[in-house]
Amino acid sequence: MPFSDFASNPEIIHRLREMLARNRFPHAVILSGAHGSGKYTLALMLARAMNCLEPPFPGGGGGSDGLPDFCGHCSNCTRIAQALDLDSRFAEAVVARENLRDTDKILAQAAGTLDFSQPVAIMLMAILHYIKDLGHRSLEAIESGNLTDLGRLMDEHWTHKKQRSKQMSNPDIDRWYGLAMENGALGGKLIGAGGGGFLLFYTEQKGRLRQALRGEGLVEVNLGFDYEGTKIL
Ligand SMILES: [Zn+2]
């Protein structure tokens, strides 16, 4: 499946491939969108375009449109494609679409209207505004050196996030979070990507929090602040 078969977001894909062509692709790109919108598929396509050993039309720089593409059969393409189980991804996407539609229906009923798209959009905007506001308040707390407030904002954010979707957490994470809050944490955050991750807490009682979480078998990871931003290693 070459880039031309990817149905949505042609402009964004064009821009990403242009970046590849100019060798100006950023170290990290966040692809966001609803579950089932093709983020994972696209990420793997970009990874193959970056690493393909036999790009089609090498003279023209890649695909039939002159932008980087991938052959799909060289050893790099094959290896990267192993991460892509299309059938199950497709099934997931179908389920996700159905769920979205159900959410639309419930929201439309709640709003007493038959317009299935608007309530979702309004709710999303409200959520995004709220999160933006949390960001501003966090910045204020950091700039004024009020880290206690920052900790509490982390808790507010986590509570809000959990209300938004049941999939944000699981019973283990809930237990650890609760335990941390009972043992001196002021707030926390789940960080890291799907399939594994970290819990980050803010506390003014380090010893007590460490002991409580170690008792649950959790491993502490040391971290520090970086003051230089992203850099090429
Ligand atoms: Zn290839």
Residues whose N, C-alpha, C, O or C-beta is under 5 A from the ligand:
A	BS01	ZN	C52 L53 E54 F70 C71 G72 H73 C74 C77
